[in-house]
Amino acid sequence: MSKLNMNKTKTIDESVRSRIDATINKAGGLAFEFEDPAEYLLATVGSAMFVEPRYYADEVDLESLKKGEFNHKDLDEQAIKIIDACILVAEGENPRDLLALAHWARTELHMRTTPQIMLAVAAKHVNTKPFVRKYVPLIAQRADEVKQIVGAYEHLFGWKKFPASLKKGIADRMSTMSEYELLKYNTKGHPSFADILRFCDRRHNYPLSKPLREYILRGEVIDPEATPIIAARKRLTSLSEWNDDVPFLAKQAGATWEVLVSQFGSKQEVWEAVIPLMGYMALLRNIANFLDADISMEKVRFVVDRISDPENVAKSKQLPFRFMSAYRMLHPDPMTFYRTRDRRNVARNRDAWNRAKLQAFTEGIEAAMDASIVNVPVLPGVTVVAADNSGSMQAPISEKSVMTVRDAANALCAIVHKRCEESYVCSFGDNAIWPPLTKRNSVLTNMEKIATHEARLRGHSTNAWKVIEYMIDHNIIADRVIVLSDMQCYDSTGWRGGGNSAAALLVKYRRNIKNDCYAHFFDLQGYGTAQSKTEYDNIVGGFSEKILSQILVFENAESSAGDKPLPTMEYIRENF
């Protein structure tokens, strides 16, 4: 009888795979689902870029989602799943979570499109409508975001019957817009400010004064003294050729560099005149244009001094991947599968660039990137950090970008290495590769080493488990392991029997080597599954140098930078 009732003891792998939240990811590997839609949004919105190219793009099971509640035309799988999760949150016990998450994503993650979509969904649902008016001004932090929110609502739910709460929130936000803001973002595309004004409730001098309203609706300047910027812009736009008076008139008109370059052309004299008017981010993003226009070496040095000055870097609050993007614009990754000469940002005649000027800009970007991580807190103890370099990671982070998801992972990996007391750095594909790095090298230099060291041996699979296996085989006593990936990990060694997973090997590592080793998984593509889910596993979406701060708080370690707590739904409900 005892034999008949005997249960075979489950292996670690069998125990992990039998969990109720276990699933199969897009690559066919073991993963875990988020049961709470709010937690799903929390883990994915940081890396969710709407309708952007990604490596994995399977058809979504629309029958299982709420597709009947919104127009899903032209939306990809991820966008549909995120909108579906938004609706589920709105239908749940804490509907305000949807708007709190949108406010958090806009404020702390500096995202724009995803929070706008979330706000549009909230405006439609009866449970969230009462909160919408309050949140529109909080989420529409830039004037043009009002138009984008209206456009998002129109696409999802149609132009007719806009909710009163959305109209009132938009009117409240427009009432705070300056003449300069309105003029800067007063483009002709639909929806325009004129379109929005026509459906907003209007009263005397609300949401705009009569002179501003007349200009927006009819393009008329009825009171030049009340709208001096608009009057000066009218005079500026009447000019057809660049002359010495343009810079002075442009200053009166509050004309941006975009306006001047658009009106007078991307020429050397135009760029050299507008460079002193440009902000930090504008300078960083236009370096390739400066090289195309062959600006003078004097102006090159001016730009380099501006972008590399540590105080300017600190004030700019640019994330390190912005510098990575600027670097890739000058030096595209020759290994990416997505490299094509006809892509808009790649199709430049780089052979015509002045080599000395290119080198000066490259050194400026390199110095700026290193300066950007100076205030990033140091991770104590021993850290293993691994960057996914598989084939799927070579997708661009957006349609117009030359920067790949792999670039983001390798750059963050290099940053973590620079800011650890002791680190083991790895890139993985078919195999885990451990490149020799030094902290004396710049972030960009180490990033390139991570990408290229033994790349052929590394291969293109997504065997994250190989990192944990190496830690076990070499008895590495680590305080934490950080995995930077799209999280579509799997076991490509089926001929050995398969069954290898990061989750199972983490259990083994904690049992045999260090039971309180933390594992931090940073999902860089927002596919919405986790590699492991225990009290020691941290799942976060997005890419930013702030991951080190989040790591410290998750581990209850002291942060030298006074960082905010790791975002949880409780934190977001309280603060947003």
N, C-alpha and C positions, 0 to 999 in steps of 0.2 A: 504493500500500500504506500509506503513512504516513497518508493520509486515513482509510482503513478502520480503522486502529488508534488513531486519535486519540480521546481522551476529553475530553468537554466539561468545563471547569473548573467545579466546583460553586460556587454562590453561598454566601454566609455562611448564609443561611436554610436552604438545602438541606443543608448540612453539619450544621447543628444538628439539623434534623429527621430526619436519617438515623442519628443515634446509637442504639445498641442499647437505651438506657434511656428513649428518647423515648416519650411517651404522649400521650393526649388527656385533659384534665381534665373535670370535670363541666359546665363552661360551654362546652366544645368548643374550648378553647385548647390550645396547646402546653405540655406540662409534662414532668417527668422522674420516674421511679419510683425507689424505694429497693429495691435488690436484697437487702440484708441485713435480715432482720426485726428484729434488735436496733437497727439504725440507724433503721429505720422507727419503732419505739417511742420511741427517743430524740428523734426529731423531732416526734412527735405527742402524747405523753402530757401535755406541758405545757399543751395547749389541748384535750385530750380530756375532755369532760364527758359521762358516760354517760347515754344516753337523754334528751338535752335537745334542744329544737327547734333546727333549723338550716335554712338556706335551701335547700340542696341535699340531697335525701334519696332518691336513686335506689335502686332495688332492687339488692341485692348478689347476685352470682352465687354462690349457696350451693353449687352443685355443685362449684365450684372450691375451696371452703374445707372446713375440718374440722368441719362442722356436726354430723356424727354423733357427735362426741366431747363435745358439751355441749348443753344445752337452750338454743336460741336464741329461744324464745318471749319476746315483749315487749322484745327487744333491737333497736336500730336498726342501720343498716349500719355505722356507725363502731364501735360496740361489738363487733359480730361480727368485724370486720376486726382490731380490737385483740386480741381473745381468740384469734383464729386466729394472729396474729403471736406471741402469748405461747406458744402450743403449738409453733410452729416453732422459737422460741428454745430451749424446753425440749428439743426433739429435736435441737438442733444440737451443735456441738463444745464450746460453753461454756454449759451449761444454767444455771449459777449466775447468768449475766447477767440472767436474768429477775427474780430476787430482788434483785440489786444495783440494777437499774433501779427496781424498786418502792420500795426503801429510799431511793434518791436522790430519786425523785418525792415521797415523803412528807416527807423531811427538808429538801430544798433548794427544792422547788417548793411545799411545804405543801399538796399535794393529798391527798385522802382516798379517794374512791371508786375511782379507777383503781388505786392501789396495792393496795387490798383485793381487787379483781378479780384482779390479777396474782398475789397471794399464794394466792388460792383455786385458780387454775389450777395453780400450782406444787405445791400440796398433792396434786393429783390425779395428776400425771405422775411416773412412776417415776424419771426422771433428776433431778428437782428435789426429791423428797421428803426426801432426806438433809439438805437445807439449811433446811427449813421451820421446824423447832423453834427454831433460832437466830434466824430473821428475824421470827417472830410478835411478840415484844416490841419489836422495833425499828420495825416498821411500825404496830402498834396503839398509837400514842403516847397516844391518849385512851382511857379505859376503855370507852366505848361502841363503839369500833371493833372490839373483840372480837366483839360481837354482829353487827356489820355484815359482818365477815369470814365468820362462820358462816352468815349469811343469804345471802351471795354464793355460798358453796360449795353450800348447799342448792338455790338456784335453778339453778345450772349443772349440778350432778351428783347432786342428790337428798339426802334426809336420812339415808339408811342408809349404813352402812359408811364413816363418817368416818375418814380416815387417822390412824394412831396419831401420826404426826409433828405433825399439826395439833392433835390433842387435847392432846398434851404441851406444845406451844408456847402454847396457850390457857391451860392450867393454870398454866404458868410466869408468864404475864402477869397472871392473876387473883391469883396469890399476892402480887403487888406492889401490888395495889389497896388504897387506904385505905378506911376506913369512909365517909368523905365521898364518894369517887369512886363507890363502889358505890351509895350512896344517891342521888346526883345522877343517875345514869344507869339506875336500876332501874325501867324502864318496863315496862308490861304487854304490849306488842306482842311477837310472835314473830319471831325467837328472843329470849327473855328470859334474864337471868342464871340463873334457875332451870332453864330448858331446857338451858343449857350445862353447869351443874353436874351435871345428871343423867347426861350422857354422858361427862363427864371422869372419869378415874381419880382416886379420892379416898383419902386416908389421913389419919391423925391431924393435925388442924390444917393440912391442905393440900388444895386450894389456899387454902381459907379456914378460919379458926378456927371452932369449933363454934357460938359465939353468932352470928357473921355468917352461917354456913351456915343455921342455923335460921331466921333472919330472911328470908334470900333465898328459901328453899324454902317456908316456911310462914307468914311474916309475924309470927313470934313473937319477943318480946323476952324471952329467958330469963335474961339477965344485964345489967341496966341499967348497971352500973358498967363492964362490958367494952365496951358499945356506947352511950356517953352521947349521941352525936349522933342515933342512931336513936331512943333513948328520948325525947329532946326533940322530934324530928320527929313522933312519935306524939301528943304533947301538942298540938303546933301544929296538926296536921291535924284535931284534934277541934273546933277553933274554927270557927264559921260566920260570924262578923261581925268586921270590923276593929275593934281597940281599941288603946289606948295601950301595952298589954303586948306586942303582936305583935312590934314591932321587937326587943325584948330576947329574946323567946322564939325568934325567927327566927335571931338571932345564935348562941344556944346550939345550935340545930338545924342550923346551917350551911345554912339555907335560901337558895336563890338567888332572884334577882329573878323568874325564870321561875315558881318555885313560888308565890311570894307573889301575883304578878299573876294566875296561873291560879286560885288559891284564893279571892282576895278581889276580883278584877275589875280591869279596866283603868280605874281611877278616878284622879282628881287626887290624893287623899290617899294612895293606895297608891303611885303613881309618885313623889310627892315624898318619901315615906318610904324608898323603895328606891334612889333615885338615888345617895345617898352610898355605897351598897353595891356599885354596879355598876362593872365594869371598863371600860377604855377602849373596847374594841370594842363592848361592850353599849350604851354611851352613844351611840356613833356610829350603830349600827343602829336605835336606837329613837327617833330625833329626831322622826320622823313621829308616833309614838305619843304623844310628849310634847306635840306640837301638838294632836293629837286630844283629849287630856285637858286641854288648856289649863292647863298647870302655871304657877306664878307666875313673874313676870319675875326674881325673885331666884334661882329654881332654873334658869331659862334661862341667866342669867349664870354660874351655877356650872358648868353643863354646857359652855358655850362656853369658859370659862376652862380647863377640863380638857382639852377636845379640841384647842384651839389652842395650848396651851403647847408650845414646841419640845422641851423635855425629855420631856414626856409623849408627844409624837409619836414621838420617837426610841426611847423605851422600848417603845412599842406595836408597833413593827416592822410597821406596817400598810403594805401596798402602795398606791401612789397610786390604783389603780383602786377601792380600798375607799372612798376619799373621793369618787371620781367616782360610785360607786353611791349614797352617802349624798346627794349633790347631786341626782342624778336622782330619788331618792325624793321630794324636795321640788319639783323642777322637771322633770317628764317631758319628753322630747324631742318637740316638736309635729310634727316632720317624719317620725318613724319610721312605716313601713308597718304595724308590729305594734301600734300604739297602739289599745287597746280599753278601754272604760270598765268592763268587767266583770272584767278581770284583777285578781287578788287584791291585788297591791301597787299597782295604779293606782286602784282603786275607793275613793278617799278623798274626803271632802268638803273639798277644799282651800279652797273659798270661805269656809268657816267658820273657817279659821285666823286667828289674830291676826297682822296684817301686820308689826307691830314685832318680834314674837317670831320670825316666819319670817325676817325680814331679819337678825336677830342670829345665828340658826343658820346661815344662808347664809354670812355673813361669817366665822363660826367655821370652817366647813368649808373655805372658800377659803384662810384662813390656814394651816390644818392641812395642806392639800395642798401648798402652797408650802414649808412647813417640812419635809415628808416627802422633798423632793428635794435638800435642802441638801448632803447627803453623797454624792450621786450624782456620780461622777467626770466631769470635763469632757472632751469629745471634742476633740482637737487638730485643727487644720487646717480644711478645708472639708468640710461635710457636706450632702448633699441628702437630705431625709427626706420621704417621701411616704405619705400615709394614704389607703387605699382607702375611698371613700365611695359605692360602687356599691349597687345595690338589695339584693344578697345580704348586705351588711354591716349591714343594718338589722334583722337577726334579733336577738332578745334573747340574752344570753350564757347564760341558763338560764331554765327555765320560770317561775320565781318572780321573776325580776329585771326591773327597769325599765331596766336598763342594756343597751345594744346593743353588738354587736361594733364598730360604727362609733364609738361613744363611746370604747371602749378604744383604738382606733387613733388617734383625734384627740387623746385625752388624752396618749398616749405621744408623739405627734408634737409636742405642745406642750412636753412635758418635754424631749425631745431638743433642741428649739429653745432652751430656757432654758440647757441645759448644753453648748452648742457654742461654740467660738471664733468660727466663722463658719458660718452655715447658710442654706440655701435650703429653704423649707417649701412643700409642695405637697399638694393633695388631688386625687384623680383619679377619673374616671368615664368618660364619653365623651371628655372632654378633661382635660388637666392644668391646674389652677388654682393660682395662686401668690398667696395672700392676704398683704397687708401686715401684718406683726406687729412688736411691740416687746417686748424682754425686760423692760421695766418693768411690763408687764401681768402679771397672775396667770396661772397655768396654766389655770384655768377660763375666764378671759376669752379667752385665745388659742385654747383648744379650741373655744369657741363661734364664733370668727371663722373657724377652719379649716372648721367644719361648714357655715357659712352663706354665706361669701363667694362670690358668683357661682354659687350652687348650681344655678340653672336652666341656665346655660351648661355647668356641669360634667357634668350628666346622670347616668345610672344604669348605664352599661356598666362594664366592668372592664378598661380599656385601660392597663395598667401600662406598656406600651411607650411611651406618650406621654411619660412622665417622662424616659426615656432619650433619646427623640427630641429633646425640648426641650434636654437637656444637650448634645447634639451640635450642634443648630442654633445654640445660643447660646454654644458653646465654653466651657462651664463646666468648669473644671479642678478636679475634686473628688477628695478623698482617699477618699471612700466615698459610697455611696448606700444608704439604708435604706428598705425597703418594708414597710409594715405592712398586712397584707391577709389574706383567707381563702385567697389564692393560687389562686382560680379565675379567673385572668386569661385574656383572649382578645383577638381582633382584631375589633372591630365595624365595620370599614370595608371589608367585602368588596367593595363597589362600586369600590374603588380597586385591586383585585387581591388584597387580603388578604396573608397571610403575615407580617404584623408580629408580632414577639414580643420580649419583654424579653431573652431569651437571645441572639437574633441581634443585636439592637441593642447589647447589652453587648459582644459581640465587636467590633463596628464601633467603638464608643466607645473600647475599649482599644487597638485598632489605630491609631486616628487622633488621639486626644486624650491619654489617660493610661493607659498599659499596666498600671499596678499599682493601679487603682481597685478598692477592695473593694465587694462588693455583699452586703448583709445582708438576708435575707428572713425575716420573722417571721410564721409561720403562726398566725393567731389562731383558727382553727376546727378544725385537726387533720384535714383531709381526706386528707393523706398523699401529696401530690405536691410537687415543687419547681419553681421557675420557671427556675432555671439551676444547673448543677452543674460548677464548675471549682475550681481551687485558691484562687481569690479570692472564691468564693461561700460564704456562711455561711447555713445553713438551720437555724432554731431554732423550736420550737413553744412557744406560751404568750405571756402578756403580763405584763410586770413591768418596773419601772424598772431592774432588774438587766441589761437588755439592753445598757446602755451599758458595763457592766463586761465583759460577754461580748464585745462588739465590740472593746474594747481588747486583751483577751487573744488573740482570734482574729488580730488584726493585729500581735501581738507588741509592742504599745505598752505603756508604763508606766502602771499604774493608781495614782492617788493614794489609793485607798481600800483597798489591800491585798486585792483581790478574789481569789476562788478561780479556778482555771483554767476555761476554757470546758469544759463537760461533753463528754467523748468517752468511748467505751466503755473505753479504757485507764484514764482517770481514774476512771470509775465502778467498774471492777473493782478498782482499787487502794484506793479509799476507802470502798466500800460492800459 
